[in-house]
Amino acid sequence: MISSARVRLTMALGVLLAPTLVAAQITRPETHTVRPGDTLWDLAQQYLSDPFLWPEIYRLNTNVVEDPHWIYPGEVLRLSGGPEVSAVPSIETPPPAAEAAPAAEAAEAAEAEAALAEPLVGELPPGEAGGDNAGDVDMTPLVGDRSRATQVGPRLELALARRYRPIRRTEFFSSGFLTEEQALPLGLVVGTVTPLQIEEVSSHSTAQMHGRVAVVPPAGGKYQVGDTLLAVLVQEEIRGYGNIVVPTGLLRVLDVSRPENLAEVIASYALVRDQQRVLPTEKFRDPGNVHPVPISDGVHGKVLGHRDRQPLSSPQDVIFLDKGRKDGVALGDLFELRQAPRARPGAATVVDEAMATVQVVHLGDRTATARVVSVTQPDIRPGTEARQIAKLPS
């Protein structure tokens, strides 16, 4: 009698839970477009219900994600395998060698497999976030929590190093810059084009990835088919250094047969809308797989301000420095931001200590755009000292 009751109860629960499970399977999208603040850790929690399954999303998107530490707004990630993605090798596995591997090699292989399986996340003692150990791997952009340290085996670090790039194309184009009080050849986004006839241009609308927009070249200028344009917002001025230019996306020119040229959105960093301005893109020179080299006699400068005017800084935020190409600064340089010692009445004295490390991702003649790599003191204000501590090999 009891067994029959249990069977009926199990069947009833199965009937109740089945629609939920089916709905969960149906509602999971095929892709996800990365938004600011997203991490592989968070996406695995959102779509796979387990953040430790982040390697599965990375495995499906190695053609998009060069380094699982960093994903960028506008990237489209697959959430399930397609015909071209298979967990089964396309060729048969070769038979094992006749002679067994020595015990030491077998143990090492097992250790390597365990290291690649998943990150081991542990709490850091207070005050040790981001440590000074040169061998530590900063997984903050992956797990999204600077109070937690991810301990990764050396073999995983070596595997990731194969795809390491000090500066990525997305960082170069999306970070923005200061105009340095120079006149720029600004064109105009007139609006979206729907359907794909240039006569039908809609203002007050937003263009999505691969959407079409009408653009107008600057007076006396013209675009050519295949040109790549940077859609931007021109914002307030930093006195003496020009206006802040914030990129919203990349456009590729498709048709120039009419005054309102037709272009396609090929990368999105924010909303691409009508009345934004467009610029011809600069050439990005990939420095290759090289690592910054520490220096002791680097350039000293200061922070001019934050691109997004937020009160506190966090990794991947954008700041501007008052030193540029003419001062010997180069793409990929690392700067350490330090607070100046000062006495405070009624409060503890501020000591000279590092606040953050930033990397130069865009250059002007007199200024540099840098992204925050790590931060220990988030209250980074204009005037904070910046010391150049490493350069990429030339």
Number of C-alpha atoms within 10 A of each C-alpha: 6 7 8 9 10 11 12 12 12 12 12 11 11 12 11 11 12 11 11 11 11 10 11 11 11 10 9 14 11 12 11 15 14 19 16 12 12 18 23 26 21 19 21 20 15 12 18 16 11 13 17 19 18 22 18 15 22 20 15 20 20 13 9 13 19 17 16 21 18 15 23 20 17 20 19 17 22 18 20 14 15 10 5 6 11 10 8 7 7 7 6 7 7 6 6 7 7 6 6 9 10 8 9 9 11 12 12 11 12 11 14 15 14 13 18 16 13 17 19 12 14 11 12 15 10 7 9 13 19 19 14 8 7 6 10 16 18 19 21 21 21 19 22 16 11 20 15 18 24 20 16 19 19 15 14 18 16 11 12 14 14 11 15 18 17 19 22 17 13 18 16 22 23 25 22 26 26 26 19 18 13 10 8 11 14 19 24 19 24 22 24 28 22 15 12 13 10 18 12 13 19 16 16 10 16 14 20 20 19 14 18 26 33 26 28 21 21 16 9 6 10 12 19 13 14 13 13 22 24 24 33 29 19 18 14 11 15 16 10 8 16 17 19 23 20 22 25 24 25 25 30 21 21 18 18 18 10 11 13 20 22 25 27 23 22 17 23 26 23 18 17 29 23 21 16 20 26 28 20 18 14 11 9 13 11 13 16 12 12 15 16 15 12 14 12 9 10 18 16 16 20 18 21 21 20 21 21 12 10 12 10 12 22 19 18 20 18 25 27 25 25 20 24 21 15 12 14 10 22 21 23 25 24 29 26 22 26 20 20 13 11 11 10 9 7 6 7 9 11 12 12 11 14 17 20 23 22 26 28 27 27 26 24 18 14 17 25 27 26 32 21 21 20 24 21 18 16 14 15 23 17 13 15 19 21 26 21 22 20 20 21 16 11 6
